[in-house]
């Protein structure tokens, strides 16, 4: 007995449709899970990459700052070392203790006042550097010194081999002051003279050598001073050795900030170029070594994995469109 207007369905066909529908839904769910997993993996990889970029930027900035500090410190140290080795001391001041033979029957000295200064230990002269050597006398402004008039003094430079020794003699005189000027000066400075904060004295500067050059093969060993007057009265005496700078030494001594800036900047640029070239060669060698170590097998395997990942969604779409072919 047939049933008109209705399609007859077998029980097996209903079960097959449900199975195909369930399989289709499972495929969709699996595809969605894989897609979510891929998106989560990409997001995680991007986060790791961003973190790596930030770390590399931080390490690069830190390395740059430390390198800058190191190069600047080395530049300053090199300039300081060069300045210490190249620049001699500009002024040497050595006190002189005058010696003389005392008279037995009368007051005052019975010989010329003299003094000896060793040059090796106390005053070190740089070879090739011209020096100006002079004597600074502090004498009382007394009537005895005013009546002395002109007097002679000699400076004798002894050498190590006792040959080619230098000598120089110069005359000097106290500054003339009239009687009225001395009275007015005494009245004006009387409070200071009475309190002991000042005294009536004069300074006499006697220059013996203006361009003295020391010889490294026969260096100077001592300086002998002799004042050829037994009647002069002296408070103190100093031997002054001035370095007469010229050329680069003149610029470095009279313009220290300019010379320091130029010297440190020059050292900084040279060290930066050297370090930059060294870093470039180091990173180039590292990249070449990395390219040599990375073989073709690993790259092919990686490409195959990427291709399989791209093929999986297409294969799933094909299975969903033809569920009855399985």
C-alpha positions, 0 to 999 in steps of 0.5 A, a space after each residue: 500500500 503506497 503513500 501518495 504525495 510523500 517521499 519515502 525515506 529509509 531509516 538508514 538515510 536519516 542516520 547518514 544525514 545526521 552523521 554527515 551533519 555532525 561531521 560537518 559541524 565537527 569540522 567547522 568547530 575544529 577549523 574555528 579552534 585551529 583559527 583561534 589557535 593560529 590567531 593566539 599563536 600569532 599574537 603571542 609571537 608578535 608580543 614576543 617579537 615586540 618584547 625582543 625589539 624593546 629589549 634590543 633597543 634598551 640594550 643598544 641604548 645602554 651600550 651606546 651610553 656606556 661606549 660614549 662614557 668610555 670613549 670620553 673618559 679615554 679621550 680625557 685621559 689621553 689628553 691629560 697624559 699628553 699634557 703632563 708629558 709635553 708641558 713643563 712646569 711654567 715657573 720654578 721658585 727656589 729660595 736661596 740661603 746666602 752664605 758668607 764668611 763672618 768677620 772677626 774684628 768688624 761687623 758684616 760679612 768678610 766675603 761675597 754672599 753666595 748660594 748654590 742650588 742643585 738643578 737635578 732634584 729641585 728644578 727639573 729642566 726639560 730638554 729643548 725648552 728655553 728658560 728665563 733664569 732670574 734672581 729676586 732680591 728683597 732688600 730693606 729700604 735702608 740708608 746703607 743700601 741707598 748709599 751702596 749704589 750699583 753692585 754686581 751679581 753673577 750666576 754660574 751654571 755648572 754642567 755634568 761634564 764640567 764643559 761648556 758651562 754658562 755664566 752671566 753677570 749683571 749689575 743692579 741698583 735700588 730704586 731712587 727715592 728722594 728724602 721728601 718722598 720717603 718722609 711722605 711714604 713713612 707718614 702715610 704708611 705709619 699705621 701699617 708700619 707701627 702694626 707690623 703689617 708692612 715694612 719699608 723694603 724694595 724688590 730687585 729683579 735681576 735677569 741672567 738668562 733669557 733663552 737658556 737651553 739644557 743639553 740632554 747629553 750634558 745636563 745642568 747640575 747646579 746654579 751658583 749665585 754670587 753677589 759681588 758686594 760685602 755691604 748689601 743687606 738682604 732680607 730674602 733671595 729667590 731663584 726664578 726659572 720661567 719657561 718661555 713657551 712658544 708654538 703649541 706650548 704657548 697655546 696650551 698654557 695661555 688658552 687651556 680651555 680651547 686646547 683642552 676642547 680641541 684635544 679631547 674632541 680630536 681624541 674622541 673622534 679618532 677613538 669613535 672611528 676606530 671603535 666603529 670600524 671594529 664593530 662593523 667588522 665584528 658584526 659582518 664576520 658574525 653575520 657571515 658565520 651565521 649564514 654559513 652555519 644555517 643549512 638548507 635542510 632546516 630552511 626546507 623543513 620550515 617551508 614545508 611546515 608553512 605549506 602544510 599549515 596553509 593547506 589544512 584550511 583548504 583541505 577542511 573546506 573540501 571535506 565539508 563540501 563532499 561529506 558523502 564521499 568518505 
